[in-house]
């Protein structure tokens, strides 16, 4: 109750459902996405009678955008308890087909975006000696599978390493840092569409969002630092 959360990449997919489930719990929200679609998410939530939803068009890879959102959130609600680093893009090509532009863009969103948002909220969380930061990484942040490709895989390995190191830095300040590593989730990821018949057995956004909300809601003295979730039908290395 009376918690405040920022959710990145909430225009659609996992982030949108995380925002909806947090709103359901009465959490005050600042949601952001790089397109105008983010305002639609906010309008839809308001139509469901949820209050305290602020939406921002902001690119996680841009420091000024993130600073603007974090400052506006602190001004509106007085604190930030939860950051969900969810925004991310996929680029699945063989290494020799990846361009430098694709490499830089994917790293700037998937890795630099997580760095910037984390860096921006930490001083506020430290002031209150409390906070939870959960980053949506991936199953491929812990092992490699051929379909994921080297670019996407290396961004998620980077995120995993970054969050693990930050977790050590801030735990004495009452701040919990963790990652959630999903397998295949039925979203709009990598120019896909939600609800396609071939994705029927994949994880649903509700499954991931419920787990994120659970991770963020455990008692203050407790940390869930990593959660792995797969569709039962997905094979993965072990
Ligand atoms: O993808 P999608 P997911 N700045 O495409 C936003 C990880 N994951 O929900 O920018 C700010 O439906 C975009 O909004 P907009 C994955 O790596 C997924 O599946 O307005 N926001 C949209 O809301 C990612 O980290 C699977 O167009 C930006 C959202 O991001 C996370 O799950 C498996 C942005 C993407 O929604 C959510 O992806 C796995 C920017 N620069 C990990 N660029 C899976 N789906 O199978 C994009 O292991 N967004």
Boltz pocket constraint, residues with backbone or C-beta under 6 A from the ligand:
constraints:
  - pocket:
      binder: B
      contacts: [[A, 8], [A, 9], [A, 10], [A, 11], [A, 12], [A, 13], [A, 14], [A, 15], [A, 16], [A, 32], [A, 33], [A, 34], [A, 35], [A, 36], [A, 37], [A, 38], [A, 58], [A, 59], [A, 60], [A, 61], [A, 85], [A, 86], [A, 87], [A, 88], [A, 89], [A, 90], [A, 109], [A, 136], [A, 137], [A, 138], [A, 139], [A, 140], [A, 181], [A, 182], [A, 183], [A, 184], [A, 185], [A, 186], [A, 187], [A, 188], [A, 189], [A, 190], [A, 191]]
      max_distance: 6.0
